[in-house]
Amino acid sequence: MSDITPIAPAPATVAPRRRRRWALVTLVAVVVASLAAGLVVWAAPWVPPPVLRPAGLVAGPATANSVSFRWSRPPTGPLPDKYLILNGGMVAGSVPGTATSYRQANLTPATKYQYRMVAVRGGERSPQSASLAVSTLTPPISQARLQASWIVNVKYVQRVFGRASETQSWEINPVCAAGPCDTVLWATTSLDSFSVKLTRTGAAYQGRTVVNFTQCGTAGNSISDPTTLTIRVRATAAAGQGQAWAATSLAGTMVGTSQYVSAGTSAGTYYCPANTFHATLSGTSA
């Protein structure tokens, strides 16, 4: 007989137990890794979405003293807290972040304005939008307001008071706060000063006054020879001045009519014949 004792095989349950142990170790490792990853994600700082610059600026309706424009909402992300409206690099106004349009009033007629926009959210500003050019409307010349100081050239059809022409200084004051309306004219001439109210009818201004440009008689014995002046003018060019559409040049006529005058004095009787003169007017605002 042989002295070698055969070794009994291992129980069949040993391999499954090892597999369960490895499976448990693997499961614990996965759970730990997942928790660690979760802690890393939770600890990472939250990055807010960028503040997108406004886009799609398009001009809207305009008047002689106002303009408007609109834009598009951000294609993605939250709305801004507000929009800043820039005009010439300066903040002209602001609107809530829900707005998509803006109107600015109290502007100068016939004037171009350049606008940009900036979106603001949480104190952070977006880059500036593309520039948008918009213009106020240009009113007709007939709507020009007659005002301010003027230099007026007077050309006589025939020589009057020994001269063929002269330059007068006019100060024109409208009787209304805004827009075209009646005015009061104060004029300084080479002979005297006078005032006259110019009534506006359509695009024309007209007024009449009596002046004492000349005397009838000798230096020591003379009487007044009053002349009735009729002035008609209209604006020939205009420009925006503040919020007004103001005349910058004018043209018109001036007619002077004096009546026959006679008077007896200690030195004799004086006669001043009736007379009429005509002149053309052209002026520019000073």
Buried (B, 14 or more C-beta within 10 A) or exposed (E): EEEEEEEEEEEEEEEEEEEEEEEEEEEEEEEEEEEEEEEEEEEEEEEEEEBBBBBEBEBEEBBBBBBBBBBEBBEEEEBBBBBBBBBEEEEBEBBEBEBEEBBBEEBBBBBEBEBBBBBBBEEEEBEBBEEBEBBBBBBEBEBBBBBBEBEBBBEBEEEBEEEEEBEBBBBBEBEEEEEBBBBBBBBEBEBEEBEBBBBBEEEBBBBBBEBEBBBBBEEEBBBBBBBBBBBBBBBBEBBBBEBBBBBBBBBBBBBBBBEEBEBEEEEEEBEBEEBEBEBBBBBBBE
